[in-house]
Amino acid sequence: MLNQPDFSFPHQPRRLENIPGFPTPNAPPHLLEDSRLEGLVQQIEHLPKNACYPLQANFYGQLMNCDLLLPVPQDANLQAGLPLLALENHAGEKGMPLFTNEQNLCVWMNEPVDYLILPFTTLCGFALEAKLDYIILNISGPCGCEISFHDFSFMAEGMIPPPSPQQISRDTDPRPGEITIAKQTPMRLGLCPDFPKPLFNRLQLVFRHHEYLIQHVYLFNVAFHQGPLQPALGVRMPEGLEEEWENQLWPNLQAVLHEMLEKHDIVNVFLLNQAGSMENHLKTLTKPVYQS
């Protein structure tokens, strides 16, 4: 959990109107009800990762149609730009606190703040421009969550984030040139001509060190919905070695990616044994970059 600033002031929050650069809304804000939010978050937390994506996509879809409260320092000069309150954890990661209503803001508030009410997608754009790591929703409860850079970067563009590799459904119904990894979630595949060579060389060393866990590896680009293409690895391993993959190869692979990628760069990793018909599409697209 990200830390709260170490301040204590007993002021009440105040809604700011007439925000420079933003038209005054004609309709009242569309806020997300706490009961609906709590129900969705609890359901997502109690489902296994490979089954929760449809609910998560529903949750994100509702957020993208809502307005949220953004706290700003009291008496901030909005003419000079929008000042963001950022919380920081022990690892140096920063997050922007957002709230579903004024009551939840009051529960958290340890410093005098004013607040703006803005569309969630606009707020995702602010967090993206500020290069924050998280959006924290209702940090002091009664219900909330943290949203990663990866996910809010898609929502800033008005797109539902794609599932993680652990959330990929095995029930696929592919159409020509397209793989459906979850209901109404098309995925596009393409060649990856500009993968960083130093990173590729390091990954080759990892593959050779764990040769018995790998049959072959594909390198390609992947995009979800109309999102941007991102580099990806597809790894086929011998059947029955899932525990060795989880405990030996996967941690080393993650460590190399964490070490060599820039802070907000992404390389998707797919275990082809669990990715439905993806491997068949890759075979028609490209050749393996590694084979044991």
Residue, then its C-alpha position, 0 to 999 in steps of 0.5 A: m500500500l502506498n503511504q499517506p503524507d504525514f500531515s494532519f489538518p482538520h479542514q473540510p474538502r472544497r469542490l473547485e469549479n470553473i477549471p481552466g482548460f475544462p468546460t463547465p459540465n452541464a450535467p451532475p457528475h456520474l459517480l460510482e456507487d460504493s456498493r457496486l464498487e465493493g461488490l465488483v472488487q470482492q468478486i474479482e479478489h475471490l476468483p482465480k486469476n484465469a477466471c476474473y478477467p470478464l469481471q475486471a473488464n466490467f469493472y474498468g468499463q464502469l470506471m471509464n464511464c464515471d467521474l471521480l474526485l481528484p484531491v489537489p493542494q488547498d488554494a492551488n493556482l490552477q491557472a499555472g497547471l494542475p498540481l497532482l498529489a502523489l503518494e510514494n511507497h518504500a520502493g519509490e513507486k508513486g500513485m495518484p489518489l482518487f475517490t468515488n465520493e466526498q465521504n471517502l475523501c474525508v476518511w483519508m484526508n490528513e491535509p487541507v485539500d480542495y478537489l476536482i471532479l473529472p472523468f476517469t479517463t481524463l484522470c488516467g491521462f494525467a497519471l500517464e503524463a506524470k509517469l506515475d506507477y499507480i492510481i489508488l482508488n479510495i486509499s482509506g476505504p471503505c472499498g478500493c483498489e490499486i490500478s497499475f500503469h499498464d492498465f490505466s495507460f490503456m484506459a487513458e486511450g479509452m480502451i479496456p486493458p487486456p488480460s495478463p497472461q495468467q488471465i488468458s482463457r483456454d476457451t478460444d473461438p479463433r477467426p481468420g487472423e484473430i485470436t479471442i482470448a476473452k469474450q469480445t477481446p480481439m488480439r492482433l499478432g505481428l512481426c517484431p523487427d526491433f526487439p532490443k538486441p542486448l535484452f535478446n542476448r540476455l534472454q538467450l542465456v536464460f533459455r540455454h541455462h534452463e534448456y530442459l524446460i523449453q522446447h522453443v520460443y517465439l518473438f512477436n508483437v501483440a496488441f489487444h483491441q485497438g491498443p498499441l503493438q507491444p513485444a511478446l515472447g511465446v514459450r512452449m515447454p514440455e508437458g508436466l513441468e509446470e512446477e519447475w517453470e513456476n519455481q525456476l525459469w519464470p523468476n529468472l525471466q522476470a528478473v532479466l526483464h525487470e533489470m533491462l527494461e525501462k521503467h514503463d516498457i512492457v514485454n508480454v510473456f505467454l506460456l503457449n501450453q496454456a494459450g489455446s491456439m496462439e501457437n498455430h497462428l505464430k507458426t504461420l507468422t514467424k519462426p522460433v528464435y530459440q529451440s532446445 
